[in-house]
Amino acid sequence: MARSKWAGISGLAFLVLFAISGVAATATVKETTVAVSMSLPKVLFSLTSACTLLLPLSLCAMLIALLATAKKQASVGMLFAAVSFVCFGLFIILFAGDKTNATMYTPIKAQLKDLGISFRKRDLKAIDTTFDPTVYFALACAGLTVLLVKPPLRTDIDKRRLKRELLPYAYIGPHLLFFVIFFVTPAIYGVYAAFTRWDLFNEPVFTGLDNFKTILFNSGNTYYKQLRNGLWNTIKFVIYSVPLCIALPLSLAVALNTKCRGNKFFQALYYLPSLMSITTVTLTWRYVFNLDYGMVNKLFGSTADWFTPPYTWIMLVVVTVWWCAGFNMVIYQSALASIPRDHFEAAAVDGANGWQRFLHIIIPGIRYPLMYTLIMSVIAQFNIYGQPLILTGFSNGESNAVLLMYIYENAVKSRWQVYPRPWRWCWGCVLWRYRMCRSA
């Protein structure tokens, strides 16, 4: 009990020391030496060095370790405390050893500019980085947490118990790692960036609620109009497509559940589109809906231009439902197979028709898979991007431009136009990173 209490105190001390710690750097350019300092929380939100990705991993692991320790799960707490210790230690080694440290280069460049010294990045031979003593105290606290929360391993039974308790985390470990890197970390950075003026290349400037005031209330601003148009188009698409993404696969699953001849062939046929990429699907349907030689107009003798309103929404919904129906259909088939046949036989004896069996047996029997597919379909359709981008783009007065299209246009494409030089890809300790190759 005492060890658990001291382990919690040590873990909290790690978080506190992290918050108050800092790093200093010195560099010499044209016989002028400058020194700058930066707090570790500020380093955490700099996306210019790959090893900074180890910081959110370390913090998240320590928080999980504290929660596990509070719940008397010593082995789990030891595991995540060890992960936090290793990640933080690797960050110290890699960050201090980077002689072209991009995180510290920006404040060094600003200070040299204030001194009236003009230079190019290649003139900066090396950046010497040193950490505050509190950084090493934080690392020691992380290591102490591992030792304090470690369960006793005196007998073979204790060792087998430890192995049994940690084995599940060996399976979910890779997924958890990528979840923190690609979901938790971007979410934290996104919330932080919302309160700053930041182009991802220069230092962020805190602006408070100005961004929200502009995008929500400034009707003369471009982003104000794009938010409303993109969000409304996205909501419309969800309203149009989600009911069909539920009803059509359910109808196919119920039909195939009758075990008709060739049901396996049709099941594979209906599921096949789900295996294709969105680019393949949309380009294929682009030819199908073509005004001059498209199959739809030739087959039905129509002269409709499916790439102009009001037909564009029909085209987008057809493409999306055709692509997504197979996945939901397989889930419904599995759910239908789990409904006991006795229920259908009892309903037939009582004189229930097909519609009554569907409402009172099938729907209650698959309510959980039905709820799952409804939630997943809503989430997926709110993230619509590829279909309108490839099929219509920003044509027709942006009548089909959705929210993610505007996000890409403003966050990626416009940045490429501002910084037209090529990207250089560099590998870091956890995953690749990118840096802009441009002169200072």
Backbone torsions as a table, in degrees:
resi	resn	phi	psi	omega
1	MET	NA	-44.0	-179.8
2	ALA	-66.0	-40.3	179.1
3	ARG	-63.1	-40.2	178.7
4	SER	-63.8	-40.3	179.6
5	LYS	-65.0	-45.4	179.7
6	TRP	-68.4	-31.5	176.2
7	ALA	-64.7	-40.4	177.0
8	GLY	-64.3	-40.3	178.2
9	ILE	-65.0	-40.6	179.1
10	SER	-65.2	-39.8	178.0
11	GLY	-65.4	-41.5	176.5
12	LEU	-64.9	-36.1	177.5
13	ALA	-63.4	-36.6	176.2
14	PHE	-59.9	-45.1	-179.1
15	LEU	-66.1	-40.1	179.8
16	VAL	-66.9	-45.1	179.4
17	LEU	-64.3	-35.4	176.3
18	PHE	-61.3	-40.8	-176.5
19	ALA	-67.9	-29.3	-176.2
20	ILE	-103.0	-0.9	-177.5
21	SER	-82.3	166.0	179.8
22	GLY	-151.9	175.8	180.0
23	VAL	-136.4	143.0	179.6
24	ALA	-120.4	151.6	-179.6
25	ALA	-142.0	145.2	176.3
26	THR	-128.2	149.1	178.8
27	ALA	-151.5	150.8	-179.5
28	THR	-121.5	125.7	178.4
29	VAL	-134.0	123.7	178.1
30	LYS	52.0	48.1	177.0
31	GLU	64.0	17.5	176.1
32	THR	-116.0	123.2	-178.7
33	THR	-104.9	130.8	177.8
34	VAL	-124.2	152.0	178.6
35	ALA	-130.1	136.1	178.8
36	VAL	-132.3	160.4	177.5
37	SER	-136.4	155.8	-178.2
38	MET	-152.1	139.2	178.5
39	SER	-75.7	154.2	179.7
40	LEU	-63.4	-38.7	174.7
41	PRO	-59.3	-33.6	177.5
42	LYS	-72.2	-37.0	174.9
43	VAL	-61.9	-36.5	179.6
44	LEU	-57.1	-36.2	-176.3
45	PHE	-97.1	16.6	172.4
46	SER	-98.5	124.4	-176.2
47	LEU	-98.1	21.6	-174.1
48	THR	-96.0	-14.4	178.2
49	SER	-120.5	133.5	-176.4
50	ALA	-65.9	-34.4	-175.7
51	CYS	-68.6	-13.8	176.2
52	THR	-66.6	-17.9	175.9
53	LEU	-66.8	-17.2	176.3
54	LEU	-72.6	-23.2	-178.6
55	LEU	-66.6	-51.2	176.8
56	PRO	-62.4	-32.2	176.1
57	LEU	-63.1	-44.1	-179.4
58	SER	-65.0	-43.6	-178.8
59	LEU	-66.6	-44.9	179.8
60	CYS	-63.4	-40.1	179.3
61	ALA	-64.2	-39.4	179.5
62	MET	-69.0	-37.8	177.2
63	LEU	-62.9	-42.7	177.4
64	ILE	-63.8	-39.2	178.9
65	ALA	-62.5	-40.0	178.5
66	LEU	-66.0	-40.7	177.9
67	LEU	-64.6	-42.4	178.6
68	ALA	-64.5	-38.6	178.7
69	THR	-65.8	-39.7	178.5
70	ALA	-64.4	-28.3	179.4
71	LYS	-94.1	13.4	176.1
72	LYS	65.1	30.0	175.4
73	GLN	-104.7	82.2	-171.2
74	ALA	-65.1	-41.3	-176.9
75	SER	-65.0	-41.9	178.4
76	VAL	-66.6	-41.3	177.3
77	GLY	-61.5	-40.7	178.2
78	MET	-62.5	-42.3	-178.0
79	LEU	-61.0	-50.8	-175.8
80	PHE	-74.6	-30.4	174.1
81	ALA	-65.3	-37.8	177.1
82	ALA	-66.4	-39.4	177.0
83	VAL	-62.3	-42.7	178.5
84	SER	-62.3	-43.7	179.9
85	PHE	-61.9	-45.6	-178.8
86	VAL	-65.9	-45.2	-178.9
87	CYS	-63.6	-42.0	-179.3
88	PHE	-68.4	-39.4	177.0
89	GLY	-64.3	-42.1	176.8
90	LEU	-63.3	-38.4	177.8
91	PHE	-60.5	-45.0	-179.3
92	ILE	-60.4	-45.0	-177.8
93	ILE	-65.8	-48.6	-174.8
94	LEU	-72.1	-38.8	-178.4
95	PHE	-68.2	-40.7	179.6
96	ALA	-71.8	-28.3	-178.1
97	GLY	-86.1	-5.6	-179.5
98	ASP	-82.8	106.5	-177.7
99	LYS	-80.0	-11.1	174.3
100	THR	-115.8	45.4	-171.9
101	ASN	-57.7	109.9	-176.7
102	ALA	-69.9	-29.1	179.7
103	THR	-66.1	-44.4	-178.4
104	MET	-83.3	-15.2	-178.3
105	TYR	-64.9	-38.7	-177.0
106	THR	-61.3	-50.7	177.2
107	PRO	-66.8	-31.9	176.8
108	ILE	-64.4	-43.5	178.9
109	LYS	-61.3	-42.2	-179.6
110	ALA	-64.8	-40.0	-179.6
111	GLN	-68.4	-40.5	177.7
112	LEU	-65.2	-35.4	177.7
113	LYS	-65.8	-38.3	177.5
114	ASP	-65.0	-29.4	178.6
115	LEU	-82.3	-1.3	178.9
116	GLY	79.3	22.7	-179.1
117	ILE	-102.0	118.3	176.4
118	SER	-97.3	137.3	-177.6
119	PHE	-158.0	166.8	173.0
120	ARG	-106.7	160.3	-175.0
121	LYS	-61.7	-32.4	-180.0
122	ARG	-69.6	-16.6	176.7
123	ASP	-73.9	-18.6	179.8
124	LEU	-86.1	101.7	-172.2
125	LYS	-69.1	-45.6	-176.5
126	ALA	-157.4	150.8	174.9
127	ILE	-116.6	116.6	-179.8
128	ASP	-92.0	121.1	-174.7
129	THR	-112.6	134.0	176.1
130	THR	-133.2	147.6	-178.7
131	PHE	-102.7	153.2	172.4
132	ASP	-65.3	154.0	176.4
133	PRO	-58.2	-29.2	-179.9
134	THR	-63.0	-25.7	177.2
135	VAL	-64.1	-43.0	-179.7
136	TYR	-73.0	-31.2	173.1
137	PHE	-64.8	-38.1	176.9
138	ALA	-63.5	-42.0	177.2
139	LEU	-62.5	-40.2	178.2
140	ALA	-64.5	-38.7	177.7
141	CYS	-63.9	-38.4	177.5
142	ALA	-64.1	-43.4	177.4
143	GLY	-65.4	-38.6	177.9
144	LEU	-64.5	-35.7	177.2
145	THR	-61.8	-40.2	178.1
146	VAL	-61.0	-45.3	-177.8
147	LEU	-68.0	-38.7	-176.8
148	LEU	-72.9	-33.1	-175.8
149	VAL	-90.7	-5.3	-178.9
150	LYS	-63.7	126.6	179.5
151	PRO	-72.9	156.2	178.9
152	PRO	-67.1	139.0	-179.1
153	LEU	-126.4	57.6	-175.2
154	ARG	-83.1	-31.9	-175.5
155	THR	-123.3	169.2	177.0
156	ASP	-65.0	-29.1	178.5
157	ILE	-65.4	-40.4	178.1
158	ASP	-63.8	-39.8	-179.6
159	LYS	-67.1	-41.2	178.6
160	ARG	-66.8	-37.1	177.7
161	ARG	-64.3	-41.8	178.7
162	LEU	-62.9	-42.9	178.9
163	LYS	-63.3	-42.1	-179.7
164	ARG	-65.4	-37.3	-178.3
165	GLU	-75.6	-30.2	-177.4
166	LEU	-92.0	-15.4	-177.0
167	LEU	-58.2	-42.4	178.8
168	PRO	-58.8	-32.4	-178.4
169	TYR	-74.2	-19.1	173.7
170	ALA	-68.8	-29.7	178.9
171	TYR	-81.7	-40.2	-177.6
172	ILE	-90.3	-6.4	-177.7
173	GLY	-56.6	-52.3	179.0
174	PRO	-59.3	-42.1	178.6
175	HIS	-64.0	-41.7	-179.7
176	LEU	-64.6	-37.5	178.6
177	LEU	-61.4	-50.4	-179.2
178	PHE	-69.5	-29.5	176.9
179	PHE	-63.5	-43.8	179.6
180	VAL	-67.3	-41.8	-176.0
181	ILE	-70.5	-46.8	-170.9
182	PHE	-99.4	-6.2	178.3
183	PHE	-122.8	-57.8	-176.1
184	VAL	-65.6	-48.7	-177.8
185	THR	-62.5	-49.8	176.6
186	PRO	-61.2	-32.8	178.4
187	ALA	-65.0	-42.0	178.4
188	ILE	-64.9	-46.0	179.0
189	TYR	-62.4	-36.6	179.9
190	GLY	-65.4	-42.6	177.3
191	VAL	-63.8	-42.3	178.7
192	TYR	-63.5	-45.3	-177.5
193	ALA	-64.5	-26.2	-178.8
194	ALA	-64.0	-22.7	-178.9
195	PHE	-102.9	14.4	-178.3
196	THR	-131.6	165.9	167.1
197	ARG	-104.7	109.6	-166.8
198	TRP	-146.6	126.6	177.0
199	ASP	-102.1	10.2	178.5
200	LEU	72.8	-2.3	179.7
201	PHE	-115.3	-31.9	178.5
202	ASN	-107.9	175.2	-178.6
203	GLU	-66.6	137.1	177.6
204	PRO	-69.7	144.3	178.3
205	VAL	-115.3	119.9	-177.1
206	PHE	-68.4	128.5	-178.2
207	THR	-122.3	1.8	179.6
208	GLY	68.3	-129.2	-176.4
209	LEU	-95.6	12.1	-177.3
210	ASP	-61.1	-39.7	179.6
211	ASN	-61.7	-41.0	-179.6
212	PHE	-69.7	-38.1	176.9
213	LYS	-62.3	-40.5	-178.8
214	THR	-66.7	-48.5	-172.3
215	ILE	-77.3	-20.2	-177.4
216	LEU	-101.5	-28.4	-171.4
217	PHE	-125.9	-17.3	-178.2
218	ASN	-87.0	92.6	-174.4
219	SER	-67.7	-17.4	178.5
220	GLY	-86.1	-5.5	-178.5
221	ASN	-85.6	144.6	-179.6
222	THR	-63.4	-41.0	-178.4
223	TYR	-65.5	-31.8	176.0
224	TYR	-59.6	-45.9	-179.4
225	LYS	-70.8	-40.2	-178.8
226	GLN	-65.5	-39.1	178.8
227	LEU	-61.3	-46.5	-177.9
228	ARG	-68.6	-43.9	179.8
229	ASN	-66.7	-46.3	-178.8
230	GLY	-65.9	-42.2	-179.6
231	LEU	-68.0	-41.0	179.6
232	TRP	-65.8	-41.7	177.4
233	ASN	-64.3	-37.0	177.9
234	THR	-66.1	-43.1	179.4
235	ILE	-64.2	-41.6	177.7
236	LYS	-60.1	-43.2	180.0
237	PHE	-62.9	-40.9	178.2
238	VAL	-62.4	-42.9	180.0
239	ILE	-63.9	-39.4	-178.1
240	TYR	-73.4	-40.1	-167.4
241	SER	-94.2	-36.8	-172.8
242	VAL	-61.3	-46.0	178.1
243	PRO	-56.8	-38.9	178.9
244	LEU	-72.4	-33.0	177.3
245	CYS	-68.6	-15.4	176.2
246	ILE	-98.7	-47.3	-173.0
247	ALA	-70.0	-46.3	-177.1
248	LEU	-64.1	-49.1	177.0
249	PRO	-61.4	-35.7	178.4
250	LEU	-65.7	-40.7	177.9
251	SER	-63.5	-43.0	179.0
252	LEU	-64.5	-41.0	-179.9
253	ALA	-64.7	-41.7	178.5
254	VAL	-65.3	-40.1	178.9
255	ALA	-65.4	-43.3	-179.6
256	LEU	-71.3	-23.2	179.5
257	ASN	-69.5	-13.6	177.0
258	THR	-75.3	-3.5	178.5
259	LYS	59.9	44.8	177.9
260	CYS	-72.1	167.0	-179.8
261	ARG	-65.8	133.0	179.4
262	GLY	78.7	17.2	-176.4
263	ASN	-64.4	-33.4	177.7
264	LYS	-66.7	-37.9	177.9
265	PHE	-64.1	-45.8	-179.6
266	PHE	-68.6	-33.3	176.5
267	GLN	-62.1	-45.4	177.7
268	ALA	-65.2	-38.0	-179.3
269	LEU	-65.5	-42.6	-179.3
270	TYR	-71.5	-30.2	-177.9
271	TYR	-82.4	-20.9	-175.0
272	LEU	-54.1	-44.2	-179.9
273	PRO	-58.6	-28.2	-179.8
274	SER	-66.5	-19.6	179.9
275	LEU	-85.2	-10.1	-177.4
276	MET	-87.7	154.5	176.2
277	SER	-76.1	159.5	-178.7
278	ILE	-65.0	-32.7	178.4
279	THR	-65.0	-44.4	178.7
280	THR	-61.7	-44.3	-178.0
281	VAL	-63.6	-50.1	-175.3
282	THR	-69.0	-37.7	178.2
283	LEU	-66.9	-37.1	177.2
284	THR	-62.7	-48.6	-179.3
285	TRP	-70.8	-21.9	175.5
286	ARG	-63.9	-38.8	175.2
287	TYR	-71.7	-36.0	-179.2
288	VAL	-63.7	-37.7	-177.0
289	PHE	-94.1	6.0	-178.2
290	ASN	-58.4	140.8	-175.2
291	LEU	-66.6	-37.7	-173.3
292	ASP	-88.1	-48.1	-174.7
293	TYR	-125.5	16.4	-179.2
294	GLY	-70.4	148.4	-177.6
295	MET	-65.1	-36.4	-176.6
296	VAL	-63.2	-51.1	-178.9
297	ASN	-67.7	-38.1	179.5
298	LYS	-68.2	-39.2	-176.0
299	LEU	-72.5	-40.1	-176.2
300	PHE	-102.0	2.4	179.7
301	GLY	63.7	32.8	-177.8
302	SER	-93.9	155.2	176.2
303	THR	-117.3	15.7	-177.2
304	ALA	-70.2	139.0	173.4
305	ASP	-93.7	101.6	-173.4
306	TRP	-71.1	-7.7	-178.7
307	PHE	-98.2	11.1	176.3
308	THR	-127.4	149.9	178.0
309	PRO	-60.4	149.5	1.9
310	PRO	-91.1	8.0	-174.7
311	TYR	-77.1	-17.7	-174.4
312	THR	-62.7	-37.8	179.9
313	TRP	-66.8	-35.8	176.9
314	ILE	-61.3	-46.1	-179.3
315	MET	-62.4	-45.0	-179.1
316	LEU	-63.6	-40.6	179.5
317	VAL	-68.2	-41.5	179.1
318	VAL	-61.2	-46.5	-179.5
319	VAL	-62.2	-44.4	-177.0
320	THR	-67.3	-45.4	-179.0
321	VAL	-65.6	-40.8	178.1
322	TRP	-61.4	-36.3	-178.0
323	TRP	-76.8	-36.4	-171.7
324	CYS	-96.8	-14.9	-171.4
325	ALA	-62.7	-37.7	-175.2
326	GLY	-62.4	-38.4	-178.5
327	PHE	-64.0	-49.3	179.1
328	ASN	-65.9	-34.0	-179.4
329	MET	-61.4	-42.2	-180.0
330	VAL	-64.4	-38.8	177.8
331	ILE	-63.9	-43.5	179.7
332	TYR	-66.8	-36.1	177.4
333	GLN	-62.4	-43.3	178.3
334	SER	-63.7	-39.6	179.0
335	ALA	-67.2	-40.6	179.3
336	LEU	-64.4	-35.2	179.9
337	ALA	-67.4	-21.3	-179.0
338	SER	-86.0	-8.7	177.8
339	ILE	-78.3	124.5	-178.9
340	PRO	-59.2	138.6	179.1
341	ARG	-67.0	-21.4	180.0
342	ASP	-61.2	-31.9	-179.0
343	HIS	-65.3	-42.4	179.6
344	PHE	-68.8	-38.4	179.2
345	GLU	-66.4	-40.8	178.3
346	ALA	-65.3	-38.7	178.4
347	ALA	-66.1	-38.8	178.5
348	ALA	-64.7	-38.5	178.3
349	VAL	-64.5	-36.6	-179.9
350	ASP	-78.5	-2.8	176.6
351	GLY	87.8	17.6	179.7
352	ALA	-72.6	135.5	177.6
353	ASN	-84.1	-178.6	-176.3
354	GLY	-62.6	-40.7	-179.6
355	TRP	-66.6	-40.1	178.4
356	GLN	-66.6	-38.5	176.2
357	ARG	-64.3	-36.3	179.6
358	PHE	-66.3	-44.0	-176.5
359	LEU	-74.0	-38.6	-170.1
360	HIS	-103.9	-9.7	178.3
361	ILE	-120.8	-52.8	-174.3
362	ILE	-69.3	-51.7	-177.0
363	ILE	-61.1	-49.3	176.2
364	PRO	-63.3	-32.5	-177.8
365	GLY	-71.3	-24.0	-178.8
366	ILE	-118.5	25.9	-174.0
367	ARG	-63.2	-35.9	-179.7
368	TYR	-72.5	-47.7	172.6
369	PRO	-59.9	-33.9	178.6
370	LEU	-65.3	-42.2	177.5
371	MET	-65.7	-39.7	179.4
372	TYR	-62.0	-48.1	-178.6
373	THR	-67.9	-32.1	177.1
374	LEU	-64.2	-46.9	-179.2
375	ILE	-64.9	-45.3	-178.4
376	MET	-66.1	-35.8	178.6
377	SER	-68.0	-40.7	178.4
378	VAL	-63.6	-44.7	178.9
379	ILE	-61.7	-45.3	-177.8
380	ALA	-64.3	-42.4	-177.7
381	GLN	-75.0	-25.9	172.8
382	PHE	-68.1	-22.1	177.8
383	ASN	-95.5	22.5	-179.5
384	ILE	-60.7	136.3	-179.9
385	TYR	-151.3	-53.1	-171.2
386	GLY	-66.5	-41.8	-175.3
387	GLN	-62.4	-55.2	-179.6
388	PRO	-68.7	-29.7	-180.0
389	LEU	-64.4	-44.9	-176.0
390	ILE	-81.9	-37.2	-173.8
391	LEU	-82.3	-42.2	-175.8
392	THR	-123.5	-32.9	-177.1
393	GLY	65.1	-143.1	179.8
394	PHE	-97.6	18.5	179.3
395	SER	-74.9	177.4	179.5
396	ASN	58.8	38.9	178.9
397	GLY	64.5	31.6	180.0
398	GLU	59.1	32.4	-177.3
399	SER	-70.2	-19.8	178.7
400	ASN	-119.2	13.5	179.2
401	ALA	-73.4	121.9	-178.0
402	VAL	-100.2	174.9	-170.8
403	LEU	-62.7	-43.1	-178.0
404	LEU	-66.9	-27.4	175.8
405	MET	-65.6	-41.8	177.3
406	TYR	-67.3	-38.0	179.0
407	ILE	-61.8	-46.4	178.4
408	TYR	-63.4	-42.2	-177.2
409	GLU	-61.8	-40.9	-176.4
410	ASN	-85.5	-34.2	-173.1
411	ALA	-89.3	-28.3	-174.0
412	VAL	-116.0	-56.9	-173.1
413	LYS	-65.6	-44.7	-179.9
414	SER	-67.3	-32.7	177.5
415	ARG	-67.5	-35.6	178.5
416	TRP	-66.7	-33.9	178.3
417	GLN	-72.3	-33.0	178.6
418	VAL	-73.5	-38.9	179.0
419	TYR	-115.9	81.2	-170.3
420	PRO	-77.6	-5.8	-177.1
421	ARG	-72.8	157.2	-174.9
422	PRO	-69.2	156.1	177.8
423	TRP	-84.0	149.7	171.8
424	ARG	-116.8	128.4	-175.5
425	TRP	-96.7	127.6	-177.5
426	CYS	-125.4	143.6	179.5
427	TRP	-97.1	132.9	178.4
428	GLY	-107.5	-166.9	-176.2
429	CYS	-75.9	-27.3	-177.5
430	VAL	-109.4	-47.4	178.6
431	LEU	-157.2	169.8	-176.8
432	TRP	-67.7	155.3	175.6
433	ARG	-132.2	170.1	177.4
434	TYR	-127.5	150.5	175.7
435	ARG	-138.4	148.7	178.1
436	MET	-81.9	124.5	179.3
437	CYS	-90.9	92.9	179.6
438	ARG	-143.6	157.1	179.6
439	SER	-74.4	151.9	179.9
440	ALA	-73.0	NA	NA
